[in-house]
Amino acid sequence: MSRLVPGPRIAPLAAYRFAVDPYGFFAACQRRYGDPFAFDLGGKRLVVTGQPELARVIFTMDPDATRSFGTEQLAAVLGRHSLIVVSGERHRRDRKLLTPPFHGARMRSYGAIIREATRRHAAAWRVGEPFVMQATTQAISLEVIVRAVFGVTDPDRIAEVGAALVGVIEALHPVLLFSRHAQRDLGPLTPWRRFAAAQARAGALTRSQIAARRAEPADDILSLMLAVRDEDGRALGDDELVDELHTLLFAGHETTAIALAWAYSWLLRAPTVFARLRAELVALGPDPDYEAVAALPYLDAVCHEVLRLWPILPMAPRTLVRPLRLGPYELPPGTGIAVGTALLHQDPTLYPDPHVFRPERFLGRKVSPFEFTPFGGGHRRCIGAAFALYEMKQALAVLVPEYDLRLVDTTPPRPVRRNLSLGPAGGVHVVRAS
Ligand code: HEM
């Protein structure tokens, strides 16, 4: 006999708690209802697990047994061609086309862009003047995407395209991601009207950049996207390219910026860790080789620990299109299933003292893809994971040896929701000490 997965019953309250504090909400549900538990989100039942064995079931499922979660809501915002939205054969094809530009070996060519952007934005920091770390890391990650992904090289144009693209993200009120009802033009000053206007502005600039790169290919991700062909020799069309480029911006810009802001929030609270990281970086000498930085074990452990503590996306969800047995439950098609990254990463049996920032726990340890899931997993695993880690490492390699920063407020910040992602409340206020 099939049993219902237990969970909170008052749907709007559960959705609200998930929106405001998914980490606390998931932990409370797990304590009260067991694992897995379920709640209603966007009109769908979503079953969440923080057990590695069930994460394995979800991440190793036949890709055709699931489709994306929240497809309709996300399609309206990211476009119906977005990789995050498409499923089945289409997802397989698009993933194949989009993977080569993000392959580890390609990263080398983006190292210079990352370090240059980091240096220039950090050069604006003045001794004694407080600033918000996440504002700088967002400026860095935006410039990296506009240059490395969109292939914009002219400094004025970088600023223009960057402002238009960031305008889309700023106009993306969280309600637009979770509710179909809000995705209607209900008049001036409503979130949808603002979002649609920002999207139209950015779309026009993106289309002109696509035309420029079609005419004159260069060493950037857009040029690679223009060159790829599927098995039938078909290239990505302009509408597809616009949706994919905006998806890469949406998925890759704030996430990486938040990761770097968290890194500083933790590092400045842990002087021993900071000193060990600094020594490892300084030992490489000035302007070290990109690959040498990427291979540093302690830097790698620091990045893992940053992504573990408050995972930027608290879960990796999908929708079943076939029945699934998950633990003792038989789940029907249409049910949402999610790996609760926030639960896995705070499980004391996997990570003793889970709330303590201790990069050493990752040294010499091969992490299981079902216990450490900041980039999700399986056939939908983040396509930009290598890019994001590379960017974190190259940026920290510039900042940590050169800048002496202090926290303005030493109280650890709580994560707050941005859109799908969550980042440190206040963005981490710091000051340059010398
Ligand atoms: C620290 C930074 C980042 C984090 C924490 C992160 C996390 C994630 C997660 C959790 C997913 C969902 C995976 C799943 O459902 O299994 C995802 C998907 C995705 N990410 Fe990232 N991401 C980051 C940076 C990036 C970057 C830099 C890019 C590209 C420039 C990117 C592009 C994407 C795309 C396109 C998808 C959708 C993949 C698919 O559905 O097949 N992400 N990311």
Boltz pocket constraint, residues with backbone or C-beta under 6 A from the ligand:
constraints:
  - pocket:
      binder: B
      contacts: [[A, 83], [A, 84], [A, 85], [A, 95], [A, 247], [A, 248], [A, 249], [A, 251], [A, 252], [A, 253], [A, 255], [A, 256], [A, 259], [A, 312], [A, 313], [A, 315], [A, 316], [A, 317], [A, 373], [A, 374], [A, 375], [A, 376], [A, 377], [A, 378], [A, 379], [A, 380], [A, 381], [A, 382], [A, 383], [A, 384], [A, 385], [A, 387], [A, 388]]
      max_distance: 6.0
